[in-house]
Amino acid sequence: MPDSLERVCLSGDYQAFVRQQLDAPYTLYDRLRKVDPIHWCKPMHCWLLTRYSDVFSLLKDSRLSTNRGGLYLDPLTPENRLLAGPLVNHINTWMLAMDEPRHTRCRRLVSLAFTPRMITGLRPMIERVVGELLDHLVKQRQVEFMREFAEKLPAYVISDMLGISRKDRDNFQEWAVAVTRFSAAAGADLNDFVAPASTGLENLMELFNPLISERRLQPKNDLISSMLLVEEDGDHLSRAPCAFFYSLPGRTRPWPSWAAVSGYSVNTPSSLPNCELIPKALSNRQSRSSFAASHRCHAVFVGPGKRSRSTVEQSNRTRPSSC
């Protein structure tokens, strides 16, 4: 039987996708590409574009903006919209949400902090964190590996990079994940994440604001100090781009996967005869994405490593079929 838009929208993949619960969306993208390549996704309040030529064209369109305000605020209830205001404003300070030329300026300054010497110097710290986590695991009779190792590893490494005390790193991970769950959600489901994300952001600001102020006066050997000291042609990073690092533990989704694969391969090497293909496969998974634009022509990548572009007004745009 020929596929149809109605069948696609009633499918389990589509329903999981609009709730941000579909791990492998590419079959769904293929189906939409055939039946409705410029698709109004009603549950997510956005356009979903799945043809490469459309995506590529919009990515190059300077009229589009990465500002996500409408994508986040439009689906919210009036009460949550008020609560989410500071949260959305904060997300729009992240480098991923910056337009040119500001994005390039901040990216250039951040790259100056990530020197080869600094990156090489991370090895002993990462080895120490891995050892601590493994020591904890071997004492347990039964372990949830993803939660106890794969998710903690990037959070603990980033905590050490930023100079966060060991006693705060579990809270740091919890609060950052709460913010990221909101930033990665879409449609009506956003309402479920507003309160915990707002609380998480408040806690992160209480943790980081004194830390940033302290590092301005007394720099240490950590990433926050390095970023605050970065200067090029009189240009400095502001507090806002530095604040992007609030959310890093929640934005490291590929790394728990890497850690899980690494742990699995250590314990069952014979079951992974093509281990050399894993990096390529994960890289391809992260690079494949689709593109969506909201009814105000906000636009968003939907898929692993989700990014967004938004805000171009089209006054006479006719809305196509939707579900």
N, C-alpha and C positions, 0 to 999 in steps of 0.2 A: 504494500500500500504506500503511495507517495506520502512523503512527510508534509506536514502542514504547520503553520504557526501555532494553531490551537494545540496540536499534539505536542509541540515543543514546550509550550508554556505550561502544559499539564504534566509534563514529565517530572520524575523525581529529581533529575539533574538540575532542572530549571528552578524547582522549589528550593533545593539545597543551595544553589548559586545565589539566589536573592537573599538568603540568610547568611551568606558568606561562609558556608559549610561545605562547599564542593572543592575537594583537594585537586582534582584533575578536570578542569573545565573545558579541555580542548575539543572533546567530542561535541559538547554543547555549542561551542563556538562554530564548529564545522556545520552543524545543523542550522544555526541561525544565519550563517553566511549564505546558505543555499536558499532559505525561505524568507528571510527578512534581514538583510545585511545592515540596514539602518533601522534599528529596533528601539522603540520606546518601551523601556522597562518600567512599568507602572509601580511595582512594589518598591523599586529603588529610586524612583523619581529621577531617572536619568536616561539619556540616549546610550545605546550600546552599539558601537560600530565594530564590525568584525572583519571587514575587507582591508587588506594591507594598504591598498592605494588610498582609501579614505583615511585610515589612521595616519599614514605618512604625510598626507596633505595637511591634516589638522595640526600635526606636530610642528610643522613648519610655518603655520599661520601665525603671524605676529599679533593678530587681533585677539588671540586666545591668551588667557592668563592662568597661572597656576593657583591663584587664590581660590580656596575651597569653601568660602563662607556659605554660598547658597547650597552647595551639595550637602553640607552638614545641617544647616539651620532650617531649610525648607521642609524636611520631613518631620521636624520635631513638633511636639505639642507646645502651645504658648508658654506654659510653665517651664518646660525643659529648654525652650529657646532662650529664655532669660538666664537660666542657670548655665547654659552652655556657652554664653557669650565670651567670657574670659578664656574658656577652653579653646574655642575656635580661633580667637585672636592669638593665642599662644601657638597653635599648630601652624598658623600662617607666618610665624617667624622662623619655622624650620627651613633649612636650605632647599629641601625638596619642593617647598611651596613658594619659592622666590622666583620672580620674573627676572629676565635680563634687563639691564646689565648687573643688577644686584647679585644674582645667583653666581655669575662668573667671578665677581669681586670677592664674595665670601668664600667660594670654593678655592680660589687662589690663595687667600690668606690661611684657610684651614690647612691646605696642602703644605704650607710653610712650617706648620707645627708638626706635621707627620714626616719628620726627616728620616732618611735611611738609618741613621745612628739610633734614633729613638725607637724605630720599629724593631731593629736588631736587638736592642736592649730589653725588649719585652719577653724574649725567650725564657730567661730564668724565672720570671714571675709567672708566666703561663705554665711552665713545667711544675712549679711549686703548687699552683692552684689545682692542676690536674692530679698531682700526687695527693693533695689533701682530700679531694673528692673521692678518689679511688680508695684511700685509707678508710674513709667513712663507709663506703659501699661494702668492703670486704667484711666489715663487722656485722652486717645485716644478713639474716637468713633469706629474706626475700626483698627484692628491690624493684621499684618502679624506675627504670633506667632513664627514661625521658625526663621525668620530673626531678630525680635526685642527681642526675649528672648532666645530661644534654642541655637542659634549660638553665641549670645553675652555672655551667662553665662560662658561657659568654657574659652572663650578668656579673659574676665574680671578677672576671678579667677586666671588664669595663670599670667596675667599681675601683679596682686597684689602679687602673690607668688614670682615673679622675681624682684619686686621692681620698676616696670615701672610706671611712673607718669600717673595720670588719663587722662591728656590731650593727651597722646600718645597712649592710649590703642586701640582706634578705628583704628588708622593707623597701629599699631602693628598687629591687626587682619587682616586687608586688605593685608598687605605685606606678612604675613605668609601664608595666603590662596593662594596668587599668586604663592609662591614657591611650595606649596603642590600640587597645580593643575598640575604643571609640573611633580613633582615627582610621581604622581599617574596616569599620562597619559602613552600612549604607541603608537607605530607605527607612521604613518605619522602625526597624530593629535598632536604629540609633538611640531611640528613647530608652532602651534597656541599659545602655552603657553610660548615659550622661552623668548620673549621680556618682557612681564609683570613679569615673574618670575625673570629674571635678574635684572630688576628695583627694584622689591620687595626685593631681596637679598641685593642689594646695600644700600637700605634704612634701612634694618634691621641691617646691619653691622655698618652703621653710628649711629644707635640708641644704639647698644649693645657694640661696642668696647670701647667707653668712659666709659660706665657703668661698664664693666668688669674691666677696668683699675682702676676706682675709688674704686670699691669694694675690689680690691687687697690691696689698701693702707688704706682704711677706711671701714672695713666690717660693714654690717648692718644686721638687722633681716629679711633677705630675702633669697630665694633659691640660687641665684647667689653667695652670700657671703658664704652660707653653703657649696656649691659645691667647691668653691675655697679653702676653709679651710680644706676640707676632705684630710686625709692622712692615709695611712696604709702601714707599713713597708717601709716608705720613698717614697711611690708612691703617686703622685698627679694627679688630673685631669688636662689635658691641656686645653687651650682656645678652641681648636676644639671640644671636646666632649661637653663642656659647650655651644657651639654655636648651638648644636642640638636644644636647647630650643627656638631658633629663630622661629622654625617652629611649635611649639606645638599647637597654636590655629588652625592651618590648619590640624592637625593630630588627632583631637578629634572627628572624625565622629560619633562614637557610642553615645557620650554624648549629642549632640543635639537631637538624637532620644530618649534617656532617658528623657531629659527635656520635650520634646513634649508629650511623654506618660504620664509623671507625671502631666503636666498641664491638659491634657485631662481627666485623671482619677479624678482630683480634681473637675472638672466641671461636669463630667457625670459619677459618680461612679456606678450607676445602670447598665450602658452599658458595664461595664467590670467585669462580674461575676467571671472571672478567672484571676484576677490581679496577683495572686501569680505565675502564669505561665510565666509572662512577663520577669522577670530576666533570667529564664532558656532559654526562646526562644531567647532572645537577645544574651546570651552567646553562644548558639549553632550556631547562625548566624555568630558570629565573628570567631568561631573556624573552620567552614567549609571552606575549600579553595581548590584550584586546583593549579597545578604546571605547569610552562611553561619554556622552554629553548630555547634560540635563536639559530640561525644558527651557531654561534660559541660556542654553548652549554652554553651560559649564561642561567640562569634559574630564573624564577620569579613565586611567588605566585600570582594568579589572583583571586580577590574576596575581600570581606570585610577585612579590616586590611591588605592591600596588603604589602607583603614583597618580597624581591628578593634574589636570589643567582645567581652567574654568573661565567663565565670564566673557562671552561675546554675545551681544544682543542681536537677534535676528527677528525683526518685527513681523515679517510675513511668512515665517516658517510654518509649513503645514505639517501637522503631527501625523506620522504614518500609523500603521496598525500597531496595536499594543496588547499586552496581556498582563 
